[in-house]
Amino acid sequence: MRVDTAANELYVADGYGNHRVIVFDATIGAYKRHWGANGRPPGDASVRQFWNPVHCVRIASDGLV
């Protein structure tokens, strides 16, 4: 997990079975959004998905996850 304090968002690596990164409001825990590999919805057959479990989340200095 990683908190983006500027955006008040909690990013969670949810790779076991779901193959996604999911985002919650860091204050109240409300669901905001999620995505799979390459920013696509999990299960999108048009792109390669996260094959191995997604173990971590990092936010770069430019704001990319």
Sine and cosine of phi, psi and omega as CSV:
sin_phi,cos_phi,sin_psi,cos_psi,sin_omega,cos_omega
0.00,0.00,0.46,-0.89,0.05,-1.00
-0.51,-0.86,0.68,-0.73,0.04,-1.00
-0.97,-0.23,0.78,-0.63,0.15,-0.99
-0.99,-0.12,0.99,-0.16,-0.10,-1.00
-0.92,0.39,-0.54,0.84,0.00,-1.00
-0.90,0.43,-0.63,0.78,-0.01,-1.00
-1.00,-0.09,-0.13,0.99,-0.07,-1.00
0.83,0.56,0.74,0.68,-0.02,-1.00
-0.81,-0.59,0.60,-0.80,0.07,-1.00
-0.95,-0.30,0.87,-0.49,0.03,-1.00
-0.99,-0.15,0.75,-0.67,-0.03,-1.00
-0.82,-0.57,0.81,-0.59,0.13,-0.99
-0.98,0.20,0.93,-0.38,-0.07,-1.00
-0.89,-0.46,0.91,0.42,-0.17,-0.99
-1.00,-0.03,-0.28,0.96,-0.03,-1.00
-0.98,0.19,0.99,-0.17,0.03,-1.00
1.00,0.03,-0.58,0.81,-0.06,-1.00
-1.00,-0.07,-0.40,0.92,0.06,-1.00
0.78,0.62,0.84,0.55,-0.05,-1.00
-0.47,-0.88,0.20,-0.98,0.23,-0.97
-0.91,-0.42,0.76,-0.66,-0.05,-1.00
-0.86,-0.51,0.59,-0.81,-0.09,-1.00
-0.87,-0.50,0.73,-0.68,0.03,-1.00
-0.83,-0.55,0.39,-0.92,0.18,-0.98
-0.92,0.40,0.79,-0.61,-0.10,-1.00
-0.94,0.33,-0.35,0.94,-0.02,-1.00
-1.00,0.05,-0.76,0.65,-0.10,-0.99
-0.95,-0.32,-0.13,0.99,0.04,-1.00
0.98,0.19,0.21,0.98,0.00,-1.00
-0.95,0.33,0.65,-0.76,0.06,-1.00
-0.89,0.46,0.67,-0.74,0.05,-1.00
-0.90,-0.44,-0.77,0.64,-0.04,-1.00
-0.16,-0.99,0.14,-0.99,0.11,-0.99
-0.41,-0.91,0.27,-0.96,0.06,-1.00
-0.41,-0.91,0.33,-0.94,0.08,-1.00
-0.98,-0.20,-0.42,-0.91,-0.02,-1.00
-0.88,0.47,0.56,-0.83,0.04,-1.00
0.85,0.53,0.43,0.90,0.03,-1.00
0.97,0.24,0.15,0.99,-0.03,-1.00
-1.00,-0.01,0.34,-0.94,0.08,-1.00
-0.88,0.48,0.60,-0.80,0.07,-1.00
-0.83,0.55,0.69,-0.73,0.01,-1.00
1.00,0.01,-0.05,1.00,0.02,-1.00
-0.90,0.43,0.92,-0.40,-0.09,-1.00
-0.97,0.26,-0.18,0.98,-0.06,-1.00
-0.98,0.18,-0.19,0.98,0.01,-1.00
-0.71,-0.70,0.33,-0.94,0.07,-1.00
-0.95,0.31,0.76,-0.66,0.01,-1.00
-1.00,-0.03,0.13,-0.99,0.12,-0.99
-0.90,0.44,0.92,-0.40,-0.04,-1.00
-1.00,0.08,-0.67,0.74,0.03,-1.00
-1.00,0.00,0.36,-0.93,0.04,-1.00
-0.84,0.55,0.64,-0.77,0.05,-1.00
-1.00,0.07,0.94,-0.34,-0.14,-0.99
-1.00,-0.08,-0.35,0.94,-0.10,-0.99
-0.50,-0.86,0.27,-0.96,0.07,-1.00
-0.75,-0.67,0.70,-0.72,0.09,-1.00
-0.73,-0.69,0.56,-0.83,0.04,-1.00
-0.91,-0.41,0.86,-0.52,-0.03,-1.00
-0.97,0.25,0.24,-0.97,-0.02,-1.00
-0.90,0.44,-0.36,0.93,0.05,-1.00
-1.00,0.01,0.05,1.00,0.05,-1.00
1.00,-0.04,-0.12,0.99,0.04,-1.00
-0.95,0.30,0.56,-0.83,0.00,-1.00
-0.99,-0.13,0.00,0.00,0.00,0.00
